[in-house]
Amino acid sequence: MPRPVTRPCTTGDVLRLIREDRVATRAELGRVTGLSRPAVATRVADLIGRGLVVERADGPSTGGRPPARLEFNAAGGAVLVANLGQSRGQLAVCDLAGRVLAQADAPPAGPTAGETLPRLLDQWTDLLAGSGLDPAAIRGVGLGVPDAVEHVAGRWDRVEVGPPVLARFGVPAHLDNEVNTAALGEHQAHPGVRDLLFVKVSTGIGAGVIAGGAIQRGALGAAGEIGHVPVPSAGDAPCRCGNTGCVEAVAGGTALLARSSAADLPALAAMARAGDPATVALLREAGRRIGEVVATAVNLLNPAVVVLGGDLVGADEPLIAGLREVVYQRSTVLATRSLRIEPSRLGETAGLTGCAAMVLSNILSPTAIDTS
């Protein structure tokens, strides 16, 4: 059922009803919004003129001439997205429904944003040229990076991302931590789930929190730093954050490699998939230690699903088994009664999917449409 519009209905509201609630005819728009037929016609004509809505003469008939059907036009533009981790990255061009039109691997984020951003702008330009897409079709940019960011200010490593993106492509940029963008992607892959905790185990450990259907970033964008929560089993192990006893210091990818013969995390994952006993035991114990923190998060947040992602996806059964063991042991009965703990559904594409969702939710919001 379409959500009611409780204020004067704008062009942006009409787009939301068509795009998200699948309102398909002018008559239905009139019923939902209370707008007159001329007012509906004006708003629909505006959206068609912007390329955001198309009208097809194949709507359901109730007798006589069938009404024209209104549809959101996903081909009416594109967005540029990139998700950069500490060990690798991806970039893509997506349509206005978030579907990938062109994709390429990207180097990981460099030591500073000032070094990484110019290179990324060039890579997006090259990807556009290779795909044959018109740069004028770009409506926005979404970027996930491996650091805490000042989300509201759009700053990464004290660098404002918006101005160079605007100068190159003429569109707004939207920025978030890459774990948050992966959480947004996994949320897209779990329809109907409004409360989800995404835990990424790669070089480090981080989490993205979806509560009430929305990402929770905190006051300054620092929410989800569960890798730096102390756990008793970590003792006084030093952590890269400067503290000791953090779970990342004993269960993050760097710590796991230090106790393994594997050269990198993909090699560690391969050893686990091959059933190497020492590697399986190492990952199961890491899962238990991460579970100490996740159990507290489950008690605090009561998610419906805990999703595990990162570089060990595909070889994460020992990790998940250890995590499940501790979470179900230490979290409350009510919080775990229907809790699911599962591997990522999207794998490496979670971040790109989430970046697209982030930028599209901003540039296609009623406020953005009405002020553009």
C-alpha positions in Angstrom: 0.0 0.0 0.0 1.4 3.4 -0.9 2.6 5.5 2.0 0.3 8.5 2.6 1.6 12.0 1.9 0.8 14.2 4.9 1.9 17.5 3.5 1.3 19.3 0.1 2.4 16.8 -2.5 5.4 17.9 -4.5 7.0 16.6 -7.6 9.6 14.8 -5.4 6.7 13.1 -3.5 5.2 11.9 -6.8 8.5 10.4 -7.9 8.8 8.6 -4.5 5.3 7.1 -5.0 6.1 5.9 -8.5 9.7 4.7 -7.8 9.3 3.2 -4.3 5.6 2.4 -3.9 4.9 1.5 -7.5 2.0 3.8 -8.0 1.3 3.3 -11.7 -1.4 5.6 -13.0 -2.3 9.2 -12.8 -5.7 8.3 -11.3 -4.1 6.4 -8.5 -1.7 9.3 -7.9 -4.7 11.6 -7.5 -6.4 9.3 -5.0 -3.2 8.8 -2.9 -2.2 12.5 -2.9 -5.5 14.3 -3.1 -4.1 16.4 -6.0 -6.3 17.6 -8.9 -5.9 16.1 -12.3 -4.1 19.2 -13.6 -1.8 19.2 -10.6 -0.9 15.5 -11.2 -0.4 16.1 -14.9 2.0 19.0 -14.1 4.1 17.0 -11.8 4.2 13.9 -14.0 5.1 16.1 -17.0 8.0 17.6 -15.0 9.4 14.1 -14.1 9.0 12.8 -17.7 10.8 15.9 -18.9 13.7 15.2 -16.5 13.9 11.6 -17.8 13.0 10.1 -14.4 9.6 8.7 -15.4 8.3 7.1 -18.6 4.6 6.5 -19.5 3.5 3.4 -21.4 0.1 2.8 -22.9 -0.3 -0.7 -21.4 -1.9 -0.1 -18.0 -4.7 -2.4 -16.7 -8.1 -1.6 -18.2 -11.4 -1.4 -16.3 -13.4 -0.9 -19.4 -12.7 1.2 -22.5 -9.3 2.7 -23.2 -6.6 1.4 -20.8 -4.9 4.0 -18.8 -1.2 4.8 -19.5 1.2 3.2 -17.0 3.8 5.3 -15.2 7.2 3.7 -14.5 10.4 4.9 -12.9 13.0 5.2 -15.6 16.1 3.5 -14.3 17.8 4.3 -17.6 17.3 8.0 -17.1 20.8 8.6 -15.8 23.7 6.9 -14.0 25.8 7.2 -10.9 29.5 6.6 -10.3 30.4 4.5 -7.3 33.6 3.1 -5.7 34.2 1.0 -2.6 37.9 1.2 -1.4 39.2 -1.2 1.2 42.6 -1.5 2.8 43.7 -4.3 0.5 41.7 -3.8 -2.7 38.9 -1.7 -4.3 36.2 -1.7 -6.9 34.5 1.0 -9.0 31.5 1.0 -11.2 28.9 2.9 -13.2 25.3 2.0 -12.1 21.9 2.9 -13.5 19.3 4.7 -11.4 18.1 1.3 -10.0 21.6 0.5 -8.7 22.3 -2.1 -11.4 25.9 -2.2 -12.5 26.5 -1.1 -16.1 30.3 -1.2 -16.1 32.8 -2.3 -13.4 36.5 -2.4 -12.8 38.9 -3.3 -10.1 40.6 -0.4 -8.4 43.7 -0.2 -6.2 43.1 0.1 -2.5 42.8 3.4 -0.8 46.2 5.1 -0.6 47.9 6.5 2.5 46.0 9.8 2.2 42.7 11.0 0.6 44.7 13.7 -1.2 46.6 11.0 -3.0 43.7 8.7 -3.6 41.0 11.0 -4.8 42.7 12.4 -8.0 43.5 8.9 -9.1 40.0 7.8 -8.5 38.5 10.6 -10.5 40.7 9.6 -13.5 39.7 5.9 -13.1 36.0 6.9 -13.2 36.6 9.0 -16.3 38.4 6.1 -18.0 35.6 3.7 -17.0 33.0 6.1 -18.5 35.0 6.4 -21.7 35.3 2.6 -22.0 31.7 2.0 -21.4 30.4 4.4 -24.0 28.2 6.2 -21.5 27.6 9.9 -21.9 29.2 11.8 -18.9 26.3 14.1 -19.0 24.1 11.2 -17.8 25.9 11.1 -14.4 23.6 12.4 -11.6 25.7 11.6 -8.5 28.8 9.9 -7.0 29.0 7.5 -4.0 32.2 6.6 -2.3 33.0 4.1 0.5 36.5 4.4 2.2 38.3 2.4 4.8 38.4 5.1 7.5 35.9 6.8 9.7 34.6 9.8 7.8 32.9 13.1 8.7 29.7 12.0 6.9 27.7 15.3 7.2 30.7 17.4 6.2 31.7 15.0 3.4 35.3 14.9 4.6 37.7 12.0 4.4 41.1 12.4 6.0 40.3 16.1 6.3 39.8 16.4 2.6 36.4 17.6 1.3 35.3 15.1 -1.4 32.5 17.2 -2.9 34.4 20.0 -4.6 36.8 17.9 -6.8 33.9 15.6 -7.8 31.8 18.6 -8.7 34.6 20.1 -10.7 35.1 16.9 -12.7 31.6 15.6 -13.2 29.3 18.5 -12.1 27.3 16.4 -9.6 27.2 15.9 -5.8 29.3 13.4 -4.0 28.2 11.2 -1.0 30.7 9.6 1.3 30.7 6.9 4.0 32.9 4.3 5.6 33.2 1.2 3.5 31.8 -1.1 6.2 28.7 1.1 6.3 28.3 0.9 2.5 28.6 -2.9 2.7 25.9 -2.9 5.4 23.7 -0.9 3.1 24.3 -3.4 0.3 23.5 -6.3 2.5 20.3 -4.5 3.6 19.3 -4.4 0.0 19.8 -8.1 -0.2 17.6 -8.8 2.8 14.2 -7.5 1.8 11.8 -7.0 4.8 14.6 -6.9 7.3 14.7 -3.6 9.2 17.4 -4.4 11.8 20.7 -5.9 10.6 24.3 -6.0 11.9 27.0 -6.4 9.3 30.4 -7.5 10.6 33.4 -7.3 8.3 36.5 -9.3 9.1 39.4 -8.4 6.8 42.7 -6.7 7.7 40.7 -5.1 10.5 37.3 -5.7 12.1 34.3 -3.3 11.8 30.6 -3.2 11.8 27.7 -1.4 10.1 24.4 -1.0 11.9 21.0 -0.9 10.2 18.3 0.0 12.7 14.7 0.7 11.8 15.7 0.4 8.1 18.4 3.1 8.2 22.1 3.1 8.6 23.3 4.4 12.0 26.4 6.5 11.8 26.5 8.1 15.2 27.1 11.8 16.0 30.4 12.0 14.1 30.3 9.0 11.8 32.3 6.8 14.2 29.6 4.2 15.0 30.5 0.5 14.4 34.1 0.5 15.4 33.7 -2.9 17.2 37.3 -3.9 16.3 38.5 -1.6 19.1 36.2 -3.0 21.8 38.4 -4.7 24.5 37.8 -8.4 25.2 39.2 -10.4 28.1 40.7 -13.0 25.8 42.9 -10.4 24.1 44.9 -9.7 27.2 47.2 -6.8 26.7 47.9 -7.4 23.0 48.8 -4.0 21.3 46.3 -2.7 18.7 47.0 -0.3 15.9 44.6 2.2 17.5 47.1 2.7 20.3 45.2 0.8 23.0 45.7 -2.8 24.1 43.3 -5.7 24.4 41.1 -4.9 21.4 39.4 -7.8 19.6 41.0 -6.7 16.3 44.5 -7.2 17.9 43.8 -10.9 18.2 41.1 -11.7 15.7 41.6 -9.3 12.8 43.2 -10.4 9.5 46.7 -9.0 10.4 46.7 -10.9 13.7 45.5 -14.1 12.1 48.2 -14.0 9.4 50.8 -13.5 12.1 49.8 -16.9 13.5 49.6 -18.7 10.1 51.9 -19.8 7.4 49.6 -18.1 4.8 51.0 -15.2 2.8 47.8 -13.2 2.7 44.1 -13.5 3.6 43.1 -15.1 0.3 45.7 -17.8 1.0 44.4 -18.2 4.5 40.9 -18.6 3.2 42.1 -21.2 0.7 43.7 -23.2 3.5 40.5 -23.1 5.4 38.5 -24.3 2.4 41.0 -27.1 2.0 40.3 -28.2 5.5 43.7 -27.5 7.0 43.2 -28.4 10.7 45.3 -25.6 12.1 43.7 -22.9 10.0 40.2 -24.2 10.7 41.0 -24.1 14.5 42.5 -20.6 14.1 39.4 -19.2 12.4 37.0 -20.9 14.8 38.9 -19.3 17.8 38.8 -16.0 16.0 35.1 -16.3 15.6 34.7 -17.0 19.4 36.6 -13.8 20.2 34.6 -11.7 17.7 31.5 -13.3 19.2 32.3 -11.8 22.6 31.8 -8.3 21.1 28.9 -9.3 18.8 27.0 -10.9 21.7 27.1 -7.5 23.4 25.9 -5.8 20.2 23.1 -8.3 19.9 21.9 -7.5 23.4 22.2 -3.8 22.8 20.7 -3.6 19.2 18.5 -6.8 18.9 19.1 -7.2 15.1 17.1 -9.8 13.1 20.2 -10.8 11.2 24.0 -10.7 11.8 25.8 -10.9 8.5 29.5 -11.8 8.3 31.5 -10.4 5.4 35.1 -9.5 4.4 38.1 -11.2 2.9 37.3 -14.6 4.6 33.8 -14.9 2.9 33.6 -18.3 1.3 35.9 -19.8 3.9 34.0 -18.4 6.9 32.2 -21.4 8.3 34.7 -22.0 11.1 34.5 -18.2 11.8 30.7 -18.2 11.9 30.6 -21.4 13.9 32.8 -19.9 16.6 30.9 -16.7 16.5 27.5 -18.4 16.8 28.7 -20.5 19.7 29.5 -17.4 21.8 26.6 -15.2 20.7 24.0 -17.9 21.5 25.7 -18.6 24.8 26.1 -15.0 26.0 23.2 -13.0 24.4 19.8 -13.0 26.0 17.2 -15.7 25.1 14.8 -13.1 23.6 17.5 -11.3 21.5 18.5 -14.7 19.9 15.1 -16.3 19.7 14.8 -15.6 16.0 18.3 -14.3 15.3 20.0 -15.4 12.1 23.8 -15.4 11.8 24.9 -15.9 8.2 27.6 -15.2 5.6 27.3 -12.3 3.2 24.8 -12.7 0.3 26.6 -10.3 -1.9 30.2 -11.0 -1.2 32.6 -8.5 -2.8 29.8 -6.6 -4.5 28.1 -5.6 -1.2 30.1 -2.3 -1.0 29.3 -1.2 -4.6 25.6 -2.1 -4.1 25.6 -0.1 -0.9 27.3 2.9 -2.5 24.7 3.0 -5.2 21.9 2.8 -2.7 23.5 5.6 -0.6 23.8 8.0 -3.5 20.4 7.1 -5.1 18.6 7.6 -1.8 20.1 11.1 -1.7 19.8 12.4 -5.2 16.3 10.9 -5.8 14.8 12.0 -2.4 11.8 14.3 -2.5 13.9 17.2 -1.1 16.7 16.7 -3.8 14.2 16.5 -6.6 12.3 19.6 -5.5 15.4 21.7 -5.1 17.2 20.7 -8.3 
